[in-house]
Amino acid sequence: MQRFTNKTVLITGGASGMGLATARRLLDEGAYVVISGRDQARLDAAAAGLDADRLLSVRADVTSQDDLDRLMRRIETRRGGLDAVFANAGVGIFKPTTELTEADFDRTVDVNFKGVFFTITKALPLMRDGGAIVINASWTLQRGLPIASIYSATKAAVHNLARTLGADLAPRGIRVNSVSPGYIDTEMYRAANQDPEAEARNAAEVPLGSLGHPDDVAAAVAFLASDDAAYITGQDLLVDGGLVGSFPVAPAS
């Protein structure tokens, strides 16, 4: 499929995990892709494995207004505008609620909510009518997870933002949706689940019986950002192997 030929897509948090997988997917489908991230070395390593002819990589921290302004200027200079945005940059701090600090709160909210909000609002002047915005939310907005109170709250916030902006931007034909990954095998997942038995426990919660892969999320983002989803806005698409919506089959006794 070449659903993104001649289209320009911005992916924040594009140096690894779901962002990088989405960059590969959209490049394969003909897009010109802009990836951003905080770490220049990781961004350079990611860019080295992608099609340089249709790629722009820009170091930018979504918590910095100056960085976001510079990112948008680079896009405008190079491409003139945007057809889609995947607001993917995020962090996870997973602790019991009583152990969370003000610094943990500020960091999580700054990246996961404030960063998403200003990524989108600063991109809007470049967005062409009829474009699409996809926000990376999380399955935790659907179900309580004891060690994820602040993280889950920010993900619920950005899904609600997708619903609100979906209504707000409808007159321009700009669709806004969120995608909610379940247990996806990324660097962030590995960092939060260092217990050797964690993967088996988490996989056992999933009816499909395994962790997801970044490519699974990339496929969902590509769908929501494409014209195949032209009549879908303000929605959340779970990519979780059935984690939230059903119970796994009990092992035979």
C-alpha positions, 0 to 999 in steps of 0.5 A: 500500500502507498497510502501516504505518497506525497504526505508529510508526517511528524512523529515525536518520540521517533527514535525508538519503540513504537515511534520508530516502528511507525516511521518505518511503516509510513516510509514503506507506505510512501510518506515523507517522515519527520522524527524528533526526540530528546537524545541526539545520539539515539535519533542519529542511530534511528535515522541511519536505518531509515530512508534518508531521501524521505526523512528529516530528524530533528532533536526536540524535547516536547517539554520545551516550547523553544524546541517545538517552535524550532521543530515546526520551523524546520518542517515548514522550511523543508516541507511547507506543511504537515498531513499527519502527526503522531504525538507519541513522545511519553514517559512512564514512572511506575511506583506506588502512589505514596512513593511518587514525588512532585518531581515525578508528577511534574515530569510525567505531566510535562511530557505526557500531557503538556508535551502532547498538547503543545506538539499539536497546537504548534503543529496546527498552523502547518496542518493541511485541511483533511489531515489526521492527528493520532495521540499515543494513549495507553490501555491504563486509561481503561483499567486501574493499575496500582503503580501507574496513577499519574501515568494513567491520569495523563493517558486518560487526559490525552484521550479526552483531548483527542475527543475534544480536538476531534470536535474542535477541528472537524470544520477543517476536516482534521481527524483526531484519535488516540491509540492505546497500546497494551503490553508492548515489547519496547525499551520503556516496557523492559525498563519498567518490568525488570523482574525476569518473570514479569513478561510471563505474568503479563503475557498470561493476562492477555487473551492472545497469549503474548506481548505485542510488538511495536509494529502492531501499534504502527499498523494501527497508527497508519490506519488512523492516519490514513484515508481508510479512517476518513470517517473516524474521529474522537475515538480510542483504538485499543491495541492490547491483544484483548487485555482490557476487554476479555479474560484469557482462557484458563489453563486446563486442569 
